[in-house]
Amino acid sequence: MNSPAPVPTPFQVALERYQNALNYLDTSHNKSLKKAQALEIITARDALNKQMEAEAEISVDMSSKLIEQDNRLKQKSYKITQVLDLAEYRETLPISAQAWWWHLESRESLHPCNRFDWLLRSGKLVLLGVNFTLIGTIATRFLSGGSSLLEIGGVIFSTFISLLQTENALTRTRQKGFVKLMKLLGIAEHWYEEIQFSVTVIVFAILLGIYLNFSWFSEFYKQEGNRLQSPPPASQEFPNLASAEEKYLKAIELNPDNLDAHYKLATLYEELQDLTNAKKHYLIAAKGGFIDAYNNLAYWYLRDNKNAEAVELLEKAKRLLAEKDEKLDQFTEEEKRNLAVQKYSIYKNLGWARFKQNRSEDAVPNLLVAIGIAENPAYQKFIRNPGAAFCIYAQLLEKEDKKLSQENWRKCLKLAEGREINTEEEQWLYEARKKLK
């Protein structure tokens, strides 16, 4: 006859309840634990603790089972913290600090996704430092001079995001705010570090993208400046030189090597009769090998009777033109045309400089090259004043060949008709009219 089974002790009953409740952690593998199930696990552990305190002695076997079940809870504590805000319960219920199961969020989560959280936290702090450095650099470049509301707003927004991330990373108050937001969005706790790191990386990528594309922004501002300085005729807008100057300066601030921006700014200063700044930016562009800057700077030297300095610049420009000539077969038709226009200006001014130095033997070859380009219908309409080279050549021939000189004076007048002319050219046209009377 079998003896009756021993009656389980209250502790054993409580342990069995706890064990059964923990099974919810296993059955909810592919779905979130329900709030009621999570509460059942915690309260079952509470009841077990009370029974443990009430019983005088607990067997070794029961102690081993308790440790085993507690390890199950610790291993999957993240499932409970996903659905329960244990801090709220601790504020309402008289919970002992030793009741660790009510403090699961303070334990290091053992979720597989959290194995590398330490690495993510370290990377996040490093990137935050880099982000602030990038913001400082970007703000310095973009906010120098005048800035639009959009530019200011962009810098403020990126700074705000980085500041918010820093506070989240370094202050407990902000971390609580972040946790509340994540719970409101229904995002599991084991993704918190990944989300914070991802946001930091996104901000870093945006800032780095802006930093690496300073040259693109520089080109954009240069084009805006050019549009404001010389509006298309169809737009019926008036030039806005003040705004154009601002755009050019910002383009240069973003990319000091934007030689075209230096050149355009120099032409603007020349238009404003600010010759000091015009020469400064022409010189910067010229030192960088910008051919048009060589030509314009040489022109100002010629006006100041600094003929030797002008010749030096123009000879350098000729060497640059020769280098371009070697690659002529690689150029588009537009590039070939632009090169011809540049060549006309350089050779015309070099011929003028040599003429002013009374070196006719050096002036003539250069003037003839310029004249050959000016007589080409394909290039003539793109040259500001194709008659200028004939004006200089006519002056040079005055004492040597009167007839040929007269012929060049006529071409000087004819080709300058309807063209934009400068002070010297206006004087040459006056001379031409006198000679042809």
C-alpha positions as CSV (number, residue, x, y, z in Angstrom):
1,M,0.0,0.0,0.0
2,N,1.4,3.4,-1.1
3,S,2.0,6.0,1.5
4,P,0.3,9.4,0.9
5,A,2.4,12.1,-0.8
6,P,3.8,14.6,1.7
7,V,1.9,17.9,1.9
8,P,3.9,20.7,0.2
9,T,5.1,23.5,2.5
10,P,3.9,27.1,1.9
11,F,7.4,27.9,0.6
12,Q,7.2,25.0,-1.9
13,V,3.8,26.3,-3.1
14,A,5.1,29.8,-3.5
15,L,8.2,28.5,-5.4
16,E,6.0,26.5,-7.8
17,R,3.8,29.6,-8.4
18,Y,7.0,31.6,-9.1
19,Q,8.3,28.8,-11.4
20,N,5.0,28.7,-13.4
21,A,5.0,32.5,-13.7
22,L,8.5,32.5,-15.1
23,N,7.3,30.2,-17.9
24,Y,5.6,33.4,-19.4
25,L,9.2,34.6,-20.2
26,D,9.7,31.5,-22.4
27,T,6.3,31.4,-24.1
28,S,6.6,35.1,-25.1
29,H,9.7,34.5,-27.2
30,N,8.3,36.2,-30.4
31,K,5.9,38.6,-28.8
32,S,5.9,41.1,-25.9
33,L,5.2,40.0,-22.4
34,K,1.8,41.1,-21.2
35,K,1.7,43.6,-18.4
36,A,-0.4,41.2,-16.2
37,Q,2.0,38.4,-16.8
38,A,5.0,40.6,-15.8
39,L,3.2,41.6,-12.6
40,E,2.4,38.0,-11.8
41,I,6.1,37.2,-12.0
42,I,7.1,40.0,-9.7
43,T,4.3,39.4,-7.2
44,A,5.1,35.7,-7.2
45,R,8.7,36.5,-6.3
46,D,7.4,38.8,-3.6
47,A,5.2,36.1,-2.1
48,L,8.1,33.6,-2.2
49,N,10.3,36.1,-0.3
50,K,7.7,36.4,2.4
51,Q,7.4,32.7,2.8
52,M,11.2,32.4,2.9
53,E,11.3,34.8,5.8
54,A,8.5,33.0,7.6
55,E,10.0,29.5,7.4
56,A,12.7,28.6,9.9
57,E,14.7,26.5,7.6
58,I,14.8,25.9,3.9
59,S,16.4,22.7,2.4
60,V,19.4,22.7,0.2
61,D,17.3,21.4,-2.6
62,M,14.8,24.2,-2.3
63,S,17.6,26.8,-2.2
64,S,19.1,25.4,-5.4
65,K,15.7,25.5,-7.1
66,L,15.2,29.1,-6.0
67,I,18.6,30.2,-7.3
68,E,17.9,28.4,-10.6
69,Q,14.6,30.3,-11.0
70,D,16.1,33.6,-10.0
71,N,18.7,33.2,-12.7
72,R,15.9,32.6,-15.2
73,L,14.4,36.0,-14.2
74,K,17.7,37.8,-14.3
75,Q,18.5,36.3,-17.7
76,K,15.3,37.7,-19.2
77,S,14.7,40.7,-17.0
78,Y,14.6,43.0,-20.1
79,K,11.2,41.5,-21.0
80,I,9.7,42.8,-17.8
81,T,11.2,46.2,-18.0
82,Q,9.8,46.6,-21.5
83,V,6.3,46.5,-20.2
84,L,6.5,47.7,-16.6
85,D,7.7,51.0,-15.3
86,L,9.0,49.6,-12.0
87,A,9.9,53.0,-10.7
88,E,6.2,54.0,-10.6
89,Y,5.5,50.9,-8.5
90,R,8.3,51.6,-6.1
91,E,6.9,55.1,-5.5
92,T,3.5,53.7,-4.5
93,L,4.3,50.4,-2.8
94,P,6.4,49.8,0.4
95,I,9.2,48.0,-1.4
96,S,12.5,47.1,0.3
97,A,15.8,48.1,-1.4
98,Q,16.9,44.5,-1.0
99,A,14.0,43.3,-3.2
100,W,16.1,43.3,-6.3
101,W,13.3,42.0,-8.5
102,W,11.6,45.4,-8.1
103,H,14.8,47.0,-9.4
104,L,15.4,45.1,-12.6
105,E,16.1,48.2,-14.7
106,S,19.1,49.0,-12.6
107,R,20.7,45.6,-13.3
108,E,22.9,45.1,-16.3
109,S,20.6,43.7,-18.9
110,L,21.6,40.4,-20.4
111,H,19.8,40.8,-23.6
112,P,22.0,39.7,-26.6
113,C,21.6,43.1,-28.2
114,N,23.3,44.8,-25.2
115,R,26.5,42.9,-25.3
116,F,28.2,45.8,-27.1
117,D,26.5,48.7,-25.3
118,W,29.8,49.7,-23.7
119,L,31.3,50.1,-27.1
120,L,28.3,52.1,-28.4
121,R,28.5,54.4,-25.4
122,S,32.2,55.0,-26.0
123,G,31.7,55.6,-29.7
124,K,28.8,58.0,-29.0
125,L,30.8,60.2,-26.7
126,V,33.7,60.3,-29.2
127,L,31.3,61.3,-32.0
128,L,29.7,63.9,-29.9
129,G,33.0,65.6,-29.5
130,V,33.7,65.4,-33.2
131,N,30.2,66.8,-33.9
132,F,30.8,69.9,-31.8
133,T,34.1,70.4,-33.5
134,L,32.4,70.2,-36.9
135,I,29.6,72.5,-35.8
136,G,32.2,75.1,-34.7
137,T,33.9,74.9,-38.0
138,I,30.7,75.0,-40.0
139,A,29.3,77.9,-38.0
140,T,32.5,79.9,-38.4
141,R,32.4,79.4,-42.2
142,F,28.7,79.8,-42.8
143,L,28.0,82.6,-40.3
144,S,30.9,84.8,-41.3
145,G,29.7,88.0,-42.9
146,G,25.9,88.1,-43.5
147,S,23.8,85.0,-43.2
148,S,20.3,84.2,-44.1
149,L,17.7,82.9,-41.7
150,L,17.9,79.4,-43.3
151,E,21.7,79.2,-42.7
152,I,21.4,80.4,-39.1
153,G,18.5,78.0,-38.5
154,G,20.5,75.1,-39.9
155,V,23.4,75.7,-37.6
156,I,21.1,76.2,-34.5
157,F,19.2,73.0,-35.3
158,S,22.4,70.9,-35.6
159,T,23.8,72.5,-32.4
160,F,20.5,71.8,-30.5
161,I,20.5,68.1,-31.6
162,S,24.1,67.7,-30.4
163,L,23.4,69.5,-27.1
164,L,20.4,67.3,-26.5
165,Q,22.4,64.2,-27.2
166,T,25.2,65.3,-24.9
167,E,22.7,65.9,-22.0
168,N,21.1,62.5,-22.7
169,A,24.6,60.9,-22.5
170,L,25.9,62.8,-19.5
171,T,22.9,63.7,-17.2
172,R,20.5,61.3,-15.4
173,T,17.6,63.7,-15.8
174,R,17.8,63.7,-19.6
175,Q,18.2,60.0,-19.6
176,K,14.9,59.6,-17.8
177,G,13.3,61.9,-20.3
178,F,14.8,59.7,-23.1
179,V,13.5,56.5,-21.5
180,K,10.0,58.0,-21.2
181,L,10.0,59.0,-24.8
182,M,11.1,55.5,-25.9
183,K,8.4,53.9,-23.7
184,L,5.8,56.2,-25.2
185,L,6.9,55.1,-28.7
186,G,6.8,51.5,-27.6
187,I,10.5,50.8,-28.2
188,A,12.2,48.0,-26.3
189,E,14.9,49.0,-23.7
190,H,17.6,46.9,-25.4
191,W,17.4,49.2,-28.4
192,Y,18.1,52.4,-26.4
193,E,21.8,52.5,-26.9
194,E,21.5,51.6,-30.5
195,I,19.0,54.4,-31.1
196,Q,21.1,57.0,-29.3
197,F,24.2,55.9,-31.2
198,S,22.4,55.9,-34.5
199,V,21.1,59.5,-34.0
200,T,24.6,60.6,-33.2
201,V,26.0,58.9,-36.3
202,I,23.2,60.5,-38.5
203,V,24.1,64.0,-37.1
204,F,27.8,63.2,-37.7
205,A,27.1,62.1,-41.2
206,I,25.1,65.3,-42.0
207,L,27.8,67.5,-40.5
208,L,30.6,65.6,-42.2
209,G,28.7,65.8,-45.5
210,I,28.4,69.6,-45.1
211,Y,32.1,69.9,-44.2
212,L,33.3,67.7,-47.1
213,N,31.2,69.7,-49.5
214,F,32.4,73.2,-48.6
215,S,33.7,73.5,-52.2
216,W,30.2,72.7,-53.5
217,F,28.6,75.3,-51.3
218,S,31.4,77.7,-52.3
219,E,30.5,77.3,-55.9
220,F,26.8,77.8,-55.2
221,Y,27.5,81.1,-53.4
222,K,29.8,82.2,-56.2
223,Q,27.1,81.6,-58.8
224,E,24.6,83.4,-56.6
225,G,27.0,86.4,-56.4
226,N,27.5,86.3,-60.2
227,R,23.7,86.3,-60.7
228,L,23.3,89.3,-58.4
229,Q,26.2,91.2,-59.9
230,S,25.1,90.6,-63.5
231,P,21.4,89.6,-63.6
232,P,20.3,87.9,-66.9
233,P,18.6,90.5,-69.2
234,A,15.4,88.5,-69.3
235,S,15.0,88.8,-65.5
236,Q,14.7,92.6,-65.7
237,E,16.5,92.8,-62.3
238,F,18.9,95.5,-61.3
239,P,22.4,94.5,-60.1
240,N,22.7,94.1,-56.3
241,L,26.4,94.6,-55.7
242,A,26.1,94.7,-51.9
243,S,24.5,91.2,-51.8
244,A,26.8,90.0,-54.6
245,E,29.8,91.0,-52.5
246,E,28.4,89.1,-49.5
247,K,27.9,85.9,-51.6
248,Y,31.4,86.1,-53.0
249,L,33.0,86.6,-49.6
250,K,31.0,83.6,-48.2
251,A,32.2,81.5,-51.2
252,I,35.8,82.4,-50.4
253,E,35.3,81.7,-46.7
254,L,34.0,78.2,-47.5
255,N,36.7,77.6,-50.0
256,P,39.7,80.0,-50.0
257,D,41.0,78.2,-53.2
258,N,37.9,79.2,-55.2
259,L,39.9,81.3,-57.7
260,D,36.9,82.2,-59.8
261,A,35.2,83.6,-56.7
262,H,38.3,85.8,-56.0
263,Y,38.3,86.9,-59.6
264,K,34.6,87.7,-59.6
265,L,34.9,89.6,-56.4
266,A,37.8,91.6,-57.9
267,T,35.7,92.6,-60.9
268,L,33.0,93.7,-58.4
269,Y,35.4,95.9,-56.5
270,E,36.7,97.3,-59.7
271,E,33.1,98.2,-60.6
272,L,32.8,99.9,-57.3
273,Q,36.1,101.7,-57.9
274,D,37.6,100.0,-54.8
275,L,40.9,99.4,-56.6
276,T,42.8,98.3,-53.5
277,N,40.6,95.3,-52.8
278,A,40.2,94.7,-56.6
279,K,44.0,94.3,-57.0
280,K,44.2,92.2,-53.8
281,H,41.8,89.6,-55.1
282,Y,43.1,89.7,-58.7
283,L,46.6,89.0,-57.2
284,I,45.2,86.0,-55.2
285,A,43.5,84.6,-58.3
286,A,46.6,85.2,-60.5
287,K,48.9,83.5,-58.0
288,G,46.6,80.5,-58.3
289,G,47.1,80.4,-62.1
290,F,43.8,82.1,-63.1
291,I,44.5,83.5,-66.5
292,D,41.9,86.3,-66.6
293,A,43.2,87.6,-63.2
294,Y,46.7,87.9,-64.7
295,N,45.2,89.9,-67.6
296,N,43.1,92.3,-65.4
297,L,45.9,92.8,-62.9
298,A,48.3,93.5,-65.7
299,Y,45.9,96.1,-67.0
300,W,45.9,98.0,-63.7
301,Y,49.7,97.9,-63.7
302,L,49.7,99.4,-67.2
303,R,47.3,102.1,-66.1
304,D,49.8,102.9,-63.3
305,N,52.7,102.9,-65.8
306,K,54.2,99.8,-64.1
307,N,55.0,98.3,-67.4
308,A,57.7,95.9,-66.3
309,E,55.3,94.4,-63.6
310,A,52.6,94.1,-66.3
311,V,54.9,92.3,-68.7
312,E,56.0,89.9,-66.0
313,L,52.4,88.9,-65.3
314,L,51.5,88.7,-69.0
315,E,54.5,86.5,-69.8
316,K,53.4,84.1,-67.0
317,A,49.9,84.1,-68.5
318,K,51.3,83.3,-71.9
319,R,53.0,80.2,-70.5
320,L,49.7,79.1,-69.0
321,L,48.1,79.6,-72.4
322,A,50.8,77.5,-74.0
323,E,50.0,74.7,-71.5
324,K,46.4,74.9,-72.4
325,D,47.2,74.8,-76.2
326,E,48.9,71.5,-75.7
327,K,45.5,70.0,-74.5
328,L,43.4,71.8,-77.2
329,D,42.2,68.6,-78.7
330,Q,40.6,67.7,-75.4
331,F,38.6,70.9,-75.2
332,T,34.9,71.5,-76.1
333,E,34.1,74.1,-78.7
334,E,33.0,76.5,-75.9
335,E,36.3,75.9,-74.1
336,K,38.3,76.6,-77.3
337,R,36.4,79.8,-77.8
338,N,37.0,81.0,-74.2
339,L,40.7,80.2,-74.7
340,A,40.8,82.3,-77.8
341,V,39.2,85.2,-76.0
342,Q,41.7,84.9,-73.2
343,K,44.6,84.7,-75.7
344,Y,43.4,87.9,-77.4
345,S,43.3,89.9,-74.1
346,I,46.8,88.6,-73.0
347,Y,48.5,89.2,-76.3
348,K,46.8,92.6,-76.8
349,N,47.9,93.8,-73.4
350,L,51.4,92.4,-73.8
351,G,51.7,94.3,-77.1
352,W,50.4,97.4,-75.4
353,A,53.0,97.0,-72.6
354,R,55.9,96.6,-75.0
355,F,54.7,99.5,-77.0
356,K,54.7,101.7,-73.9
357,Q,58.2,100.5,-73.3
358,N,59.2,101.6,-76.8
359,R,60.0,98.0,-77.7
360,S,58.2,97.8,-81.1
361,E,60.1,94.7,-82.1
362,D,58.5,92.9,-79.2
363,A,55.1,94.6,-79.4
364,V,54.4,93.7,-83.1
365,P,54.4,89.9,-82.8
366,N,52.0,90.0,-79.8
367,L,49.7,92.5,-81.5
368,L,49.5,90.5,-84.7
369,V,48.4,87.4,-82.7
370,A,45.7,89.4,-81.0
371,I,44.6,90.9,-84.4
372,G,44.4,87.5,-86.0
373,I,42.0,86.4,-83.3
374,A,40.0,89.6,-83.5
375,E,39.5,89.1,-87.2
376,N,38.1,85.6,-86.8
377,P,34.2,85.8,-87.0
378,A,33.9,82.8,-84.7
379,Y,35.6,84.7,-81.9
380,Q,35.0,88.4,-82.7
381,K,31.5,88.7,-81.2
382,F,32.7,87.2,-77.9
383,I,35.6,89.7,-77.4
384,R,34.7,92.8,-75.3
385,N,36.4,95.2,-77.8
386,P,38.1,93.5,-80.8
387,G,39.1,96.9,-82.1
388,A,41.5,97.7,-79.2
389,A,44.4,95.7,-80.7
390,F,44.1,97.6,-84.0
391,C,44.1,100.9,-82.1
392,I,47.5,100.0,-80.4
393,Y,48.9,98.8,-83.7
394,A,47.9,101.9,-85.5
395,Q,49.7,104.0,-83.0
396,L,52.8,101.9,-83.4
397,L,52.8,102.3,-87.2
398,E,52.4,106.1,-87.1
399,K,56.1,106.8,-87.8
400,E,56.8,103.7,-89.9
401,D,53.8,103.2,-92.3
402,K,51.2,106.0,-92.4
403,K,49.0,104.1,-94.9
404,L,48.9,100.9,-92.9
405,S,48.4,103.0,-89.8
406,Q,45.3,104.6,-91.3
407,E,43.9,101.2,-92.3
408,N,44.3,100.0,-88.7
409,W,42.7,103.2,-87.3
410,R,39.7,102.5,-89.5
411,K,39.4,98.9,-88.1
412,C,39.9,100.3,-84.6
413,L,36.8,102.5,-85.1
414,K,34.7,99.9,-86.9
415,L,35.2,97.0,-84.5
416,A,34.8,99.2,-81.4
417,E,31.4,100.4,-82.6
418,G,28.7,99.4,-80.1
419,R,31.2,97.7,-77.7
420,E,31.9,98.3,-74.1
421,I,35.1,100.4,-73.9
422,N,37.3,101.6,-71.1
423,T,39.0,105.0,-70.5
424,E,42.1,104.2,-72.6
425,E,40.1,102.9,-75.5
426,E,37.9,105.9,-75.5
427,Q,41.0,108.1,-75.9
428,W,42.2,105.8,-78.7
429,L,38.9,106.2,-80.5
430,Y,39.2,109.9,-80.2
431,E,42.7,109.7,-81.8
432,A,41.3,107.5,-84.5
433,R,38.6,110.0,-85.5
434,K,41.2,112.8,-85.6
435,K,43.5,110.8,-87.8
436,L,40.8,109.8,-90.2
437,K,39.4,113.4,-90.8
